[in-house]
């Protein structure tokens, strides 16, 4: 099992969450904790350019986080999704739910 690395920083008035590695049933709880904490208090950008796997558990976290962000009056966007992330969202039909940006400056 490969390790998931998550770094959270402030950039341009939003939280930028940089995710690297697999987001799956073994690692989703750490991903969930960081994303939920962020969306409840701030606009959030999740940079998924270095995500190697996105399972249904990870997609579930993103879907719930989007709902939580909207309820809290905040925005959530995916930045630079890796091909794996794009394919996972497309194959589930959820790609249209998420704003996708090329750079945090586009938020």
C-alpha positions as CSV (number, residue, x, y, z in Angstrom):
1,X,0.0,0.0,0.0
2,X,1.3,3.4,-1.0
3,X,1.1,6.3,1.5
4,X,-1.2,9.2,1.0
5,X,0.4,12.6,1.5
6,X,-1.8,15.7,2.2
7,X,-0.5,19.2,2.6
8,X,-2.9,22.1,3.5
9,X,-2.0,25.7,3.0
10,X,-3.7,29.1,2.4
11,X,-3.5,30.5,-1.1
12,X,-5.4,33.5,-2.4
13,X,-8.1,33.5,0.3
14,X,-8.8,29.8,0.1
15,X,-7.4,26.6,1.5
16,X,-5.3,24.7,-1.0
17,X,-5.2,20.9,-0.3
18,X,-2.4,19.1,-2.2
19,X,-3.1,15.4,-2.4
20,X,-0.5,12.9,-3.5
21,X,-0.9,9.1,-3.7
22,X,-3.9,6.8,-3.5
23,X,-7.3,7.9,-2.2
24,X,-9.0,4.6,-1.4
25,X,-10.6,2.5,1.3
26,X,-7.3,2.5,3.3
27,X,-6.5,6.2,3.1
28,X,-9.9,8.0,2.7
29,X,-10.3,8.8,6.4
30,X,-7.3,11.1,6.5
31,X,-8.5,12.7,3.2
32,X,-12.0,13.1,4.6
33,X,-10.7,14.7,7.8
34,X,-8.7,17.4,6.0
35,X,-11.3,18.1,3.3
36,X,-14.2,18.4,5.7
37,X,-12.3,20.6,8.1
38,X,-11.5,22.9,5.3
39,X,-14.8,23.2,3.6
40,X,-16.6,24.0,6.8
41,X,-14.4,27.0,7.4
42,X,-13.2,28.2,4.0
43,X,-13.4,28.1,0.2
44,X,-11.4,25.0,-0.7
45,X,-9.3,23.9,-3.7
46,X,-8.2,20.3,-3.9
47,X,-5.2,19.8,-6.1
48,X,-5.5,16.2,-7.3
49,X,-2.7,16.3,-9.9
50,X,-0.7,13.7,-8.0
51,X,-3.5,11.3,-7.1
52,X,-2.7,7.8,-8.3
53,X,-6.0,6.1,-7.4
54,X,-9.5,7.5,-6.6
55,X,-11.8,4.8,-5.4
56,X,-15.5,5.0,-4.6
57,X,-14.6,5.9,-1.0
58,X,-12.7,8.9,-2.2
59,X,-15.4,10.0,-4.6
60,X,-17.9,9.7,-1.7
61,X,-15.7,12.0,0.4
62,X,-15.7,14.6,-2.5
63,X,-19.4,14.4,-3.0
64,X,-20.2,14.8,0.7
65,X,-17.6,17.6,1.0
66,X,-19.2,19.5,-1.9
67,X,-22.6,19.3,-0.1
68,X,-21.0,20.4,3.2
69,X,-19.2,23.3,1.5
70,X,-22.4,24.5,-0.2
71,X,-24.3,24.2,3.1
72,X,-21.6,26.3,4.8
73,X,-21.7,28.9,2.1
74,X,-18.3,28.0,0.7
75,X,-17.0,26.8,-2.7
76,X,-15.1,23.6,-3.5
77,X,-13.1,23.0,-6.7
78,X,-10.8,20.3,-8.0
79,X,-7.5,21.6,-9.4
80,X,-5.5,19.8,-12.1
81,X,-7.1,16.4,-11.7
82,X,-4.8,13.5,-12.7
83,X,-6.0,11.3,-15.6
84,X,-7.0,8.7,-13.0
85,X,-9.2,11.2,-11.1
86,X,-10.8,12.5,-14.3
87,X,-11.6,8.9,-15.5
88,X,-13.0,8.0,-12.0
89,X,-15.3,11.0,-12.0
90,X,-16.3,10.6,-15.6
91,X,-17.1,6.9,-15.2
92,X,-19.4,7.6,-12.3
93,X,-21.1,10.6,-14.0
94,X,-20.0,13.0,-11.2
95,X,-17.6,15.1,-13.2
96,X,-20.3,17.7,-14.0
97,X,-20.8,18.3,-10.3
98,X,-17.3,19.6,-9.6
99,X,-15.8,22.8,-10.8
100,X,-12.4,21.9,-12.3
101,X,-9.7,24.5,-12.5
102,X,-6.3,24.6,-14.1
103,X,-4.7,26.7,-11.4
104,X,-5.5,28.1,-7.9
105,X,-5.4,31.5,-9.6
106,X,-8.5,30.4,-11.6
107,X,-10.6,30.1,-8.4
